[in-house]
Amino acid sequence: MNLTYVSRWSATIFLSIISISFSLGQVLQDYTFISIDGGVKTQRTSIKILVNDVDSKSNGELEVSLDPDSDFDLIQAEIQELDGTTRKKYKSKDLETSSDLSRAAFYDDDIVKRLRMYSDQVPYMLVFEYEVKLESFVFAAAWSPCRYRNLQTLSAKLEVELPIGYPHHIISSDGIEIQRETNEENEVITIRDGCTLSGAPERFQPAMRDVIPYVLIQHHEMNYGVEASCSTWDGFGEWIRRLNRDKYELPEEEKKVVEKLTGGLSDPLEKARKLYYYLQDETTYVNVDVNFGGLESYPASYVTRNKFGDCKALTTYMKALLRHAGIESAYTLVRSGDRISGMDLDKPGQLFDHVILSVPIDGDTIWLENTSSKLPFNYLGTFTQGRKALAIYDDTTMWVQTPMMGEQDVLNQIELSYYRDGENWICQGAYVLRGDDFEHARFAENDRDELEEQLINHMAFQSVQSIDVVSDRDSSYLTLHAIGTSKPVLEDVGSFKLLHPIHFKAPKLERPDSRSSAVHIPYPIATSIRSQYTLSEVEFDRVTVADKVDINTTYGSYTLSSAKEDGKIVVDESFTLHAGDYELEEYNLFYEFFDSIRSHQREFIVVIK
């Protein structure tokens, strides 16, 4: 079991799912009490878990990720019998302290307090209680009852005590009940809830933040790094602007590099492209989490000197390069991920986990993802497409919309040619990959083993003899040529032969009676496949082609047909899934669309009599 408390609350951190090793158990109590007094935040957390895993040795691990300047006190850590008597007690000296590299940071100045707890005899209870004091914080509270994968939380409670008049607002999920009371000195905010998270995410489920209950209490008078009022988005933008002020100055030698690169160019678009190439060729992305929870950027001079940085540092550096070339841009905050999370534009808060650049040029906007050396210029991709983002210019803050990928932006076009070579079937394939598949292939284009694995697992090959990748730096698609063996496509059935065409793999979905979440398709999915099968003259003359399949629904479309052409059987297949959000009540119809596709694929057989 891994219980994680993070002192530098961001929306992404507090909603991360906590792993747990017990297959059987319940969270009996998860209680958090927060008070703010004199600008100091005190958070006390008490957790009680019933463990009854009889199949394996059970173990627990408590992790608390902390600002090195915060005060941490372990109040109680015990393994208890069911009647509450102590089986084993742990003390502060049992805690291990280390740097926090849990989020894959190249360097992180957080520390981790870790306590491992073991017992062979079940059932028993794990009891934890600890307190953390913070003087600088983003949220007055950031809480969710859903912290444990595979464990039911029977009772979770948050209680927040704020001084009367303490300026704040609450950001919460729909349907969560919030109780507010006041006494002579304090306002008390109380939330009670429970939660059960299934072991595996469901296919096409919404972003986790849109599935589970949560509460964020954003205080207005920010003293986190710099002082600013965050009661409005303009104030929030000013806070970020002040955090990163004076970060955009380039060393003199780097200025000369910019001038040399852009000296012969007059078009600002071409200048931006040239500088983006330079960023990609000369720097490397690493996750560096230091200073104010990873919200403050390293200066451009840091990247100039070290040639690496995280998304903030590389974006700051790119902004500095553009600025020296006379091109202004906006430091643009976004909530990333292949699923688009909802954003309440009426309630400001630190709801972001990534930063990009938006660059207005000649009435259009260029979008720059500065952490990748592989993606094209002016390409955001599935990671940040189609969502609201907060653009912070030097003198203003505004909401913008990142471009949404259309069906032509994600269309994979595949041509396969099958023929016999003795006892083997040979496949020659040409794949034009776009969207998510393009992004994965672009990152793996120099890794033959990875490409070969993809071809075998997903693209009809049994073994791969040769691979050739054709890719232009600025192209949003990649062409992959491959030759190899395939599984036999002909089956002898008595005096007949059956040709089983290669199909695209329809995703496996949960059956309607076991589905628990709505459907979220953040961008379209589209594939067209033309497969040709060379047969002997005798076989070709005896072919009976299958009937055409044509399905059109609200959710997407699918066609499948076959024909006889020049001694070959040609099978054309196309699939499109539209972007959209669908309520659980209509999941049965969504499921039927895919079930119908799989049924037609099974029945679609070319008969050779």
Secondary structure, DSSP 8 states (H G I E B T S, - for coil): -EEEEESS--HHHHTS-B----SSEEEEEEEEEEEEETTEEEEEEEEEEEE---SS-EEEEEEEEE-TTSEEEEEEEEEE-TTS-EEEE--GGG-EEEE--TT--SEE--EEEEEEEEESS-SEEEEEEEEEEESS-SEEEEE-S--BBT-EEEEEEEEEEEETT--EEEEE-TT---EEEE-SSEEEEEEEEEEEB-SS--TT---GGGTS--EEEEESEE-SSS-EE-SSHHHHHHHHHHHTTT-----HHHHHHHHHHHTT---HHHHHHHHHHHHHHH-EE--EE-SGGGTS---HHHHHHHSEE-HHHHHHHHHHHHHHTT---EEEEE--SSS-----TTS------EEEEEEEETTEEEEE-TT-SSS-TT---TTT-SSEEEEE-SS-EEEEE-----HHHHEEEEEEEEEEETTEEEEEEEEEE-HHHHHHHHHHTT-HHHHHHHHHHHSS-SEEEEEEEE--TT-S-EEEEEEEEE---EEEETTEEEE------------GGG--S-EEE-S-EEEEEEEEEE--HHHHHTEE----EEEE-SSEEEEEEEEEETTEEEEEEEEEE--EEE-GGGHHHHHHHHHHHHHHHHH--EEE-
